[in-house]
Amino acid sequence: MRKIFLAISILAIASCAYAQNDGFYTLSGKEVTLEKITTAPKAVLFLWTTWCPYCRREIARLDTDFPNIANEENFYSVNISERRSTVEAFIKKMNLPAKITDGILLDPEGKLANKYSVVSIPVFLVLKNGKIVYREHFLDQETLNNL
């Protein structure tokens, strides 16, 4: 009985510690915290998956239609609910440039999608101090400039 109680206690502690980890990681291993995203004066999130045809089109457009967006300090291209290996294979297949792929955040549990009630993808979210001021499936340069 003590062993079962000990095992449950260890699992509970580990779960709490894991739940408190609000970090996301780029493919290169750099951590970006939820706090950094939500406390920025302005942040742009692009949430997507590899299996979504519209997401694939939009991620390719990031390079052609928004050549400087990936250079913005608070732009985050967030892959939701997929494994690193899936994302890496997708990047290779799409032949995406490093300026797009270096900043991809992995969110395998969909924490950002849950936090911002994302129910369909792709979606661009523009946040000001952590609050959504713009939510749309497609983004154009004029809208981005005006936000």
N, C-alpha and C positions, 0 to 999 in steps of 0.2 A: 504494500500500500504506500509506503514511504517513497519507493522508487517511482511509482506512478505520479504521486504528488510532486516530486522533484522534477520529473520530466515535464509535467504540465506547467510548473512554475518557470522552468527554463524557456519553454516555448512561449509563454505569455510575455516574459521579459524581452525575448528576442523579437517578438511581434511588435511590441511597443517601440523598441529601438528602431525597427525597420519602418514603422509607420511615421516616425518623426523625421525620417530622412526625406526631405523634400527636394532633394537635388536631382538634376537631370544631367546627363553626360553627352558630350559630343562624341563623334566616332573616334576622335583622337584621344578621348579620355578626360577632357577638360570639364570640370563641374560648373554648372550654372544653377544657382539656387532659385527656388520659387520667390524668395524675398527679393532677389535682384530683379527678377522680372516684374514683380508687382509693385515695387517701390520706385521704379524708373519713372521719370516725368512723362516719357512716351516710350511705348514698346509696340512692335508689330510682330504678331504671331501668325505663322502660316501652318495650320494643322493639316496633315495629309497621311496617306498610306500608300504603299507600293501597288496594291491591287486595284486601286480606284483609277479608272481611265481619265477622269477629269483632274485628279491630283497629278497624274503623270504629265498632263498637258500644262498645268499651272506651274509645276516645278521647272519644266523646260522653259516656260515663259519668263521665269525669274532672270534667267541669263540673257535672253534676247530683248525683252520689253523693259526690264528694270535692271540695267547693267550695274547700277550702284547700290541697289537695295541690300545686297549681301554685305556691303562694306559698312552699313549703318551699325552703330554700336549695339543698339537694342532691337535688332531684327533677329527673330528666331524661327527657323524652319523646323517644325516639330513633327517627327514621325511618331504616330500613336499606335500603341498596342502591337508592335512587331519586334522580332528579334534582330539583333545587330547583324547577323549573317544575312538575313533577308534584305535588309537595307543596303548592306555592302554589295550584294549581288545586283540589286536594282541600280545602284549608282554606276557600277561597271557596265551593265547592259545599256543604260541610257547615255553613257559617256559624258556625264556631267562634269563641269569644270570644278576645280578645287575651290574657287571662290564661293560656289554654291554648297559644295559638300562639306567643307571644313566646319561650317557652322550648324550642321544638322544636329538637332538635339534628339536623343532617344527618350521616349516616354512609354516604355513597354506596358505600363499599367494604366495608361490613359488618364493620369492625374489632371493634366491641364484641360483635357476634353471634359472631364467631370466637373472641374472647378468652374469652367465657363459655360457649362450646359450645352456643349456642342453635340448636336444630334445628326448632323450631316456634314460631309466633307466633299471637296476641300473647303476650308474656311479661313478667311483672313480676319484677324481680330486686331484692332488698334486699341491699345490701352493707354489711358492717361492716369497716372498714379494708381494703377491696378484696376481701374474701372473701364469697362468696355464703352468706347465712344463710337466705334464703327464695327459692324459685323456684316460680312458679305462673302459670297462664294468666289467671287472674282474681283480682282483689284485693277484699277487703272491708275496711270501716273498722275492725272489731275486730282483725283481723290486723295491719293497719297500725299501730294504736295499741299493740299488744303487742310490736312488734319494736323 
